Amino acid sequence: MTEKKLYRSRENRMIAGVCGGLGEYFEIDPTLVRLAVVFFSLWWGGGILLYLLAWFIIPEEPAPSEEQETDAQKLLPQEKTPVSTPSSDQSATD
């Protein structure tokens, strides 16, 4: 079984990825986490403080390296750019 780690999300973020990361970790919709943060911010005032604290404590999700291609990258066709070489037929006109 793989070990789950809590990270701030790189893909599912509005501000710093805290709510997206919590949603991914607990396997719930990040919108529900965002609504909870707004609710606690308006009702108790602690939501903003907890969000800022989590922003500094929770590490950002590591960027995928070239070796770890995502599924979407594997499905996309590889683009090959044509190599343009100077033509040897060019003649100078006077």
Wavefront OBJ file of the C-alpha trace (Angstrom):
o trace
v 0.000 0.000 0.000
v 1.325 3.431 -0.892
v 1.829 6.007 1.794
v -0.321 9.138 1.420
v 1.378 12.471 1.983
v -0.292 15.815 2.424
v 0.829 18.399 -0.116
v -0.495 21.699 -1.414
v -1.946 20.955 -4.826
v -0.291 22.286 -7.985
v -3.283 21.601 -10.238
v -6.287 22.202 -8.001
v -5.540 25.615 -6.544
v -7.228 28.963 -6.200
v -4.706 30.776 -3.992
v -2.011 28.494 -2.580
v -3.389 24.991 -3.153
v -4.150 24.311 0.520
v -7.827 23.418 0.045
v -7.075 21.452 -3.111
v -4.377 19.486 -1.300
v -6.654 18.752 1.653
v -9.402 17.642 -0.715
v -7.058 15.316 -2.570
v -5.655 13.905 0.680
v -9.063 13.170 2.224
v -10.557 12.220 -1.175
v -13.324 14.823 -1.019
v -14.261 17.639 -3.341
v -11.934 20.625 -2.735
v -14.949 22.921 -3.138
v -16.315 21.538 0.138
v -13.009 22.336 1.843
v -13.104 25.858 0.404
v -16.665 26.343 1.650
v -15.603 25.177 5.121
v -12.732 27.679 5.131
v -15.093 30.502 4.121
v -17.637 29.420 6.747
v -15.054 29.357 9.544
v -13.585 32.652 8.351
v -16.952 34.408 8.524
v -18.336 32.672 11.599
v -15.303 32.347 13.824
v -12.568 34.294 12.051
v -10.085 31.442 12.435
v -10.400 30.145 8.896
v -8.052 32.781 7.511
v -5.505 32.168 10.262
v -5.661 28.389 9.754
v -5.351 28.795 5.979
v -2.264 31.013 6.317
v -0.751 28.621 8.837
v -1.373 25.658 6.520
v 0.108 27.629 3.606
v 3.443 27.813 5.425
v 3.383 24.345 7.025
v 2.153 22.094 4.201
v 4.798 21.577 1.507
v 3.962 22.094 -2.147
v 3.426 19.007 -4.250
v 6.672 18.049 -6.007
v 6.789 18.880 -9.692
v 6.705 15.842 -11.954
v 10.137 15.162 -13.398
v 10.789 14.228 -16.999
v 11.037 10.576 -15.970
v 7.597 10.644 -14.339
v 5.373 11.420 -17.300
v 1.739 11.927 -16.531
v -0.886 9.773 -18.227
v -1.983 12.720 -20.348
v 1.556 13.287 -21.595
v 1.868 9.630 -22.587
v -1.316 9.842 -24.656
v -0.335 12.981 -26.552
v 1.556 12.464 -29.795
v 5.117 13.650 -29.749
v 5.589 16.748 -31.867
v 8.597 16.747 -34.113
v 9.777 20.068 -35.435
v 11.170 20.052 -38.952
v 14.808 20.932 -39.235
v 15.397 23.688 -41.750
v 18.752 23.694 -43.492
v 20.002 26.433 -45.752
v 19.732 25.578 -49.400
v 23.004 25.112 -51.284
v 21.291 26.271 -54.544
v 21.271 29.922 -53.569
v 22.947 32.079 -56.158
v 23.929 35.640 -55.637
v 22.328 38.160 -57.974
v 24.178 41.289 -58.988
l 1 2 3 4 5 6 7 8 9 10 11 12 13 14 15 16 17 18 19 20 21 22 23 24 25 26 27 28 29 30 31 32 33 34 35 36 37 38 39 40 41 42 43 44 45 46 47 48 49 50 51 52 53 54 55 56 57 58 59 60 61 62 63 64 65 66 67 68 69 70 71 72 73 74 75 76 77 78 79 80 81 82 83 84 85 86 87 88 89 90 91 92 93 94
